[in-house]
Amino acid sequence: MDYAAARKLMVDSQVRVNDVTDRALQAALLEAPRERLLPADRAFAAYAEIEPEVAVGRRLMLARDVSKLLMAVAARPGERALAVAAPYAGLVLARMGLQTTVQDADAAVFDVAGAALADEGVATVVAPLNDPAGEAWDVIVSEAAVPARPDSWIEALKPGGRLAVVERSGPTGKAVLYVRGEQGVSRRELFDAAPPVLAELAPEPTFAL
């Protein structure tokens, strides 16, 4: 399979047509080997307009949606980025010149995607998703949805840092951009999306007598 041609088709038919106009981001998408983040027997599906499975409970986000999230955070070379359950976003951010770490609670993700991330200079961390690795991040992004505002992720941002994530409590979620300021946090809704919700972040059920 000609993966370079498949990447170009993906960018032309799924990304550019959805108002992703950032040239540096487009260039990174054309170079980032999404197929290497999947098991070998699923690599053929890397550039289809689907959410292919990396490991049980983990899927790559639609290229359209992850590219819109990444454009919203306005990433700049030299910044520090944390990609939570987001190996593809991490790969693309590294191609854009950011110092990138990918965090996941499931080591099986890195059994599949770890070699490709290492080749791009991306650090990997296995840790609970509600406990972000490190602090003072310029950018945090997730390819999965969260059931509610992830306060621990916002607290891990430096002043001026940006978080892009999908908040989803029903059939469809809303991609949002948080910006941490000196005195508070701003929130802006971006677009509708419906990636799988991170089960690890679901609130514990409560029972009333």
C-alpha positions as CSV (number, residue, x, y, z in Angstrom):
1,M,0.0,0.0,0.0
2,D,1.2,3.5,-0.8
3,Y,0.9,5.2,2.5
4,A,2.2,8.5,1.3
5,A,-0.5,8.7,-1.3
6,A,-3.1,7.6,1.3
7,R,-2.0,10.4,3.6
8,K,-2.3,13.0,0.9
9,L,-5.8,11.7,0.0
10,M,-6.7,11.9,3.7
11,V,-5.5,15.5,4.0
12,D,-7.2,16.6,0.8
13,S,-10.5,14.8,1.4
14,Q,-10.9,14.9,5.2
15,V,-8.8,17.8,6.5
16,R,-8.6,20.7,4.1
17,V,-12.3,20.5,3.2
18,N,-13.1,21.0,6.9
19,D,-11.5,24.4,7.2
20,V,-8.2,23.2,8.6
21,T,-6.0,26.0,7.0
22,D,-2.9,25.9,9.1
23,R,-0.1,25.1,6.6
24,A,2.4,23.8,9.2
25,L,-0.3,21.4,10.5
26,Q,-1.2,20.2,7.0
27,A,2.5,19.5,6.4
28,A,2.8,17.5,9.6
29,L,-0.3,15.5,8.7
30,L,1.3,14.7,5.3
31,E,4.4,13.3,7.1
32,A,3.2,11.6,10.3
33,P,2.9,7.8,9.7
34,R,-0.5,7.2,11.2
35,E,-0.3,3.6,10.0
36,R,2.5,2.8,12.3
37,L,0.3,3.5,15.3
38,L,-1.9,0.5,14.5
39,P,-1.4,-3.3,14.7
40,A,0.1,-4.5,11.4
41,D,-3.1,-6.3,10.4
42,R,-5.1,-3.0,10.8
43,A,-2.6,-0.6,9.2
44,F,-4.5,-0.6,6.0
45,A,-7.3,1.3,7.8
46,A,-5.2,4.1,9.1
47,Y,-6.3,6.7,6.5
48,A,-10.0,5.7,6.1
49,E,-12.6,8.0,7.6
50,I,-13.0,5.8,10.6
51,E,-11.6,5.5,14.2
52,P,-9.3,2.5,13.9
53,E,-8.5,0.5,17.1
54,V,-5.0,0.7,18.5
55,A,-5.8,-1.6,21.5
56,V,-8.9,-2.6,23.4
57,G,-10.6,0.6,24.5
58,R,-8.3,2.9,22.5
59,R,-8.9,4.3,19.0
60,L,-7.3,6.9,16.8
61,M,-9.5,10.0,16.4
62,L,-10.9,10.9,13.1
63,A,-8.3,12.8,11.2
64,R,-10.8,15.6,10.6
65,D,-11.5,16.0,14.3
66,V,-7.9,15.7,15.6
67,S,-6.7,18.2,13.0
68,K,-9.4,20.7,14.1
69,L,-8.4,20.3,17.7
70,L,-4.8,20.8,16.9
71,M,-5.5,23.9,14.9
72,A,-7.5,25.3,17.8
73,V,-4.6,25.0,20.2
74,A,-2.3,27.0,17.8
75,A,0.8,24.9,18.7
76,R,4.2,26.5,18.1
77,P,7.6,24.9,17.7
78,G,9.5,24.6,20.9
79,E,6.4,24.4,23.1
80,R,5.8,21.4,25.4
81,A,2.8,19.3,24.7
82,L,1.1,16.4,26.5
83,A,-1.1,14.1,24.4
84,V,-3.5,12.1,26.7
85,A,-4.7,8.9,25.1
86,A,-3.7,10.6,21.9
87,P,-0.8,8.9,20.1
88,Y,-1.6,10.3,16.7
89,A,-2.0,13.9,18.0
90,G,1.4,13.4,19.8
91,L,3.0,12.2,16.5
92,V,1.7,15.2,14.6
93,L,2.7,17.7,17.3
94,A,6.2,16.2,17.3
95,R,6.3,16.7,13.5
96,M,5.4,20.4,14.2
97,G,8.4,20.8,16.4
98,L,6.9,20.5,19.8
99,Q,8.5,18.6,22.7
100,T,5.8,16.0,23.1
101,T,4.8,13.4,25.6
102,V,2.1,10.8,25.1
103,Q,0.4,9.5,28.3
104,D,-1.9,6.5,28.5
105,A,-3.1,4.3,31.4
106,D,-2.8,1.2,29.2
107,A,0.7,0.0,28.4
108,A,-0.8,-2.1,25.5
109,V,-1.1,1.2,23.5
110,F,2.6,1.6,23.6
111,D,3.2,-2.1,22.7
112,V,1.6,-1.1,19.4
113,A,2.5,2.5,18.9
114,G,5.6,2.9,21.1
115,A,8.2,2.3,18.4
116,A,6.7,4.9,16.0
117,L,6.6,7.4,18.8
118,A,10.1,6.8,19.9
119,D,11.3,7.2,16.3
120,E,9.8,10.7,16.3
121,G,11.4,11.6,19.7
122,V,8.1,11.4,21.6
123,A,8.3,10.4,25.2
124,T,5.7,8.0,26.6
125,V,4.3,7.6,30.1
126,V,2.0,5.0,31.5
127,A,0.0,6.6,34.3
128,P,-3.7,7.1,35.3
129,L,-5.4,9.5,33.0
130,N,-6.7,11.7,35.8
131,D,-3.1,12.4,36.9
132,P,-1.3,14.2,34.1
133,A,2.4,13.6,33.9
134,G,4.4,16.7,34.6
135,E,3.2,20.3,34.8
136,A,3.3,23.7,33.2
137,W,2.4,22.3,29.8
138,D,1.8,24.7,26.9
139,V,-0.6,22.3,25.2
140,I,-2.7,19.3,26.3
141,V,-4.9,17.4,23.8
142,S,-6.8,14.2,23.9
143,E,-8.1,12.1,21.0
144,A,-10.8,10.5,23.3
145,A,-13.7,12.2,24.9
146,V,-14.1,13.0,28.6
147,P,-17.4,12.9,30.5
148,A,-16.9,16.2,32.2
149,R,-14.4,19.1,32.4
150,P,-11.0,17.6,33.3
151,D,-9.9,20.0,36.1
152,S,-6.6,18.1,36.7
153,W,-5.7,18.6,33.1
154,I,-6.4,22.3,33.2
155,E,-4.3,22.6,36.4
156,A,-1.4,21.0,34.6
157,L,-1.3,23.9,32.1
158,K,1.0,26.8,32.5
159,P,-0.5,30.3,32.3
160,G,-1.4,30.8,28.6
161,G,-1.6,27.0,28.1
162,R,-4.3,25.5,26.0
163,L,-6.4,22.3,26.4
164,A,-8.4,20.9,23.5
165,V,-10.7,18.0,24.3
166,V,-14.2,16.6,23.5
167,E,-16.7,16.7,26.4
168,R,-19.3,14.1,25.9
169,S,-22.1,12.9,28.1
170,G,-24.6,11.7,25.5
171,P,-24.6,10.5,21.8
172,T,-22.7,13.5,20.6
173,G,-20.1,15.6,22.4
174,K,-18.7,19.1,22.0
175,A,-15.0,19.8,21.2
176,V,-13.9,22.7,23.5
177,L,-10.8,24.8,23.9
178,Y,-9.7,25.9,27.4
179,V,-7.1,28.6,27.9
180,R,-5.6,29.0,31.4
181,G,-5.1,32.6,32.3
182,E,-3.4,34.2,35.3
183,Q,-6.8,34.8,37.0
184,G,-9.0,32.0,35.6
185,V,-9.9,29.7,32.7
186,S,-11.7,30.6,29.5
187,R,-13.8,28.0,27.6
188,R,-14.8,28.1,23.9
189,E,-16.9,25.5,22.1
190,L,-15.5,24.4,18.7
191,F,-17.5,21.7,16.9
192,D,-19.6,18.6,17.5
193,A,-17.7,15.3,17.7
194,A,-18.4,11.8,19.1
195,P,-15.1,9.9,19.9
196,P,-15.3,7.2,22.5
197,V,-15.4,8.4,26.1
198,L,-12.5,7.5,28.4
199,A,-14.0,5.0,30.8
200,E,-11.3,5.6,33.3
201,L,-12.6,9.2,33.8
202,A,-16.3,8.3,34.2
203,P,-17.6,9.4,37.6
204,E,-18.4,6.6,40.1
205,P,-22.1,5.8,40.2
206,T,-24.0,7.1,43.2
207,F,-27.0,5.5,44.8
208,A,-29.7,7.3,46.7
209,L,-31.8,5.6,49.4
